[in-house]
Amino acid sequence: MNFKVITIFPDLITQFAGHGLLGKAVREGLITLEAINLREYAVNTQGQVDDTPFGGGSGMVMRPEPAFSAIDKIKAQHPDAKVIYFTPRGKQFGQADARRLANSSPTTQCSEKTSANSASDKTQPTYIILCSRYEGADQRIIDELVDEEFSIGDYVLMGGETPAFVLLEAVVRLLPGVLGNPESTVQESFSHCLLEHPQYTKPREYSGLAVPEVLFGGNHAEIARWQKNQAVNDTLIRRPELITKALKPKAPFYLALIHHPVYDKQGDVIISSITNLDLHDIARSCKTFAVDRYYVAHPTKALRLLALKILGHWEHGYGLTYNPNRSEALETISIVTDLDDVILAIEEKHKMLPRIIATSARRGPHSTTFTEMRARLCLSDEPHLMLLGTGWGLTEEITSRADYMLEPVDGRGDYNHLSVRAAAAIMLSRLLG
C-alpha cells in the first residue's frame, strides 16, 4: 500500500513515520510512505502556495495550481490513486473506514508476509493525503480532485497533518504483518460496535486497588463473559450511539397504558377514563413500530367492557368493512385489569419477567436517555415493557417497580403537556424506529 502525503511540512511526516509500528511497516516494506513538499509546486519563487480568500475573511486558502500540479504528477505514475482530504466538513473518520481502506490492499487477502518490494508494486492501492493549513483549500481542488473528505472530530486544527497521522496509524495497523498478534484487531474497541473491556496488568494489587478476581480463576468462559459484560456496560454508559448505529432493536417490546394508579392535576391518586382516541391512535403507533402487544389496563369492569365494545365494532362489525386498516392496528390491543396482569401475560409467554421502562414528563435524577435505551434493546433478548401513564402521570407506586426511568420528551419550547398519544408515537419512533 502506498501513501503520498502532500504538505508544507514534509519533515513532520517523515519524522512521525520513523517511529513505532508505522516505522516498522515502512522499514519492512509493508507500505511506502512519501512526504511531498507542496512548496515545490509553488506559484512563484517565494514558495507561495496559498492566498487570501475571495469575498473577504481571515486566514489563507490553498491555491489550486500547486495542488493540481502535485496530484497530477503522482497520478501520472499511479492513475488509480485516491485523494483524501481532511476538513471539518467531512464525514467523521471511523474504524469502519480504516478497515475499508486497509482491505483495499491485495496483501490483506493472503497470510504470507509481504516482500520488501511489494508495497511499491503498482497493483497496490495508492492514497494521496492532501494536507491544507489554516482556512483550508480552494473549493475547486475539492470538487475536481478529492475522492473522500474526512473529519476526525468536531473541532478545528491548524492543519491536515495531525488527521493524516490518525489515518495512517488506523489503517496501517490493520495490514497483515504489522501487528504481532492479528487477533488484537478483532477484539479491540469498535470491532463489534462495542468498546473494549478494561485491561489490567501486574501488580495484582497497587495502593489498595485490586485486579478483579475473575481474571485469575483460569475459567476462560467465565473470563470471556466478564469481558463481554464489561464491554457492553461501558458502551451503554459511554458511547451508546455506537450500538444504535450498527444494530437494530431486537428485544420483544410491549407497551401498557395505565389508568390506575395515576395522578391528577392536584397530585391526588385517581382512576382515569379510557378514551377512544387513546385506543385508536396508540394502537396505530404500536402497529407501525411492530410492538408485540399494547395493553390497556383499567380496574373498572364497565370501562373494560366499553373498550371491548369499541374494539368489537372495528374488528367484527361495520367498522371492519369500512376501515380494515383500523382493525389491523386494534388487533394489537389487550384489555386487562392492572399492571400485574400485564406482567403475568408477558412472563407466561417468555418464561421470564419483563424489564420495565417507566415514563414521565418530569426529568428525574437518573433518567435513561433514548439512545441508551435503544442500545439496550439492540443487545438484549429479554422482553421489555414500557409504561405510559394517563392523567398527570404514573404514581410512585408504579415507577418504583421500573428497571429504567426514560427521559422525558423535550421540545424546543417550555411547554410540556403532550397528550399520551403524541408522546407514545415519539417515544416509539426514537426507541424502535
Sequence and secondary structure as in RCSB ss.txt:
>XXXX:A:sequence
MNFKVITIFPDLITQFAGHGLLGKAVREGLITLEAINLREYAVNTQGQVDDTPFGGGSGMVMRPEPAFSAIDKIK
AQHPDAKVIYFTPRGKQFGQADARRLANSSPTTQCSEKTSANSASDKTQPTYIILCSRYEGADQRIIDELVDEEF
SIGDYVLMGGETPAFVLLEAVVRLLPGVLGNPESTVQESFSHCLLEHPQYTKPREYSGLAVPEVLFGGNHAEIAR
WQKNQAVNDTLIRRPELITKALKPKAPFYLALIHHPVYDKQGDVIISSITNLDLHDIARSCKTFAVDRYYVAHPT
KALRLLALKILGHWEHGYGLTYNPNRSEALETISIVTDLDDVILAIEEKHKMLPRIIATSARRGPHSTTFTEMRA
RLCLSDEPHLMLLGTGWGLTEEITSRADYMLEPVDGRGDYNHLSVRAAAAIMLSRLLG
>XXXX:A:secstr
 EEEEEES HHHHHHHTTSHHHHHHHHTTS EEEEEEGGGG SSTT   EE  TT  SS EE HHHHHHHHHHHH
HH TT EEEEEEEEEEE  HHHHHHHHHTSGGGG  S   TTGGGSTTS EEEEE  BTT B HHHHHHH SEEE
ESSSS  SBSHHHHHHHHHHHHTTSTTTSS TTHHHHSTTTTSS       S SEETTEE  GGGGS  HHHHHH
HHHHHHHHHHHHH HHHHHHH    S EEEEEE SSEE TTS EE     HHHHHHHHHHHHHTT SEEEEE S 
HHHHHHHHHHHHHHHTSHHHHH HHHHHHHTTEEEESSHHHHHHHHHHHHSS  EEEE  SS  TT B HHHHHH
HHHH  S EEEEEESTT B HHHHTT SEEB     SSS     HHHHHHHHHHHHH 
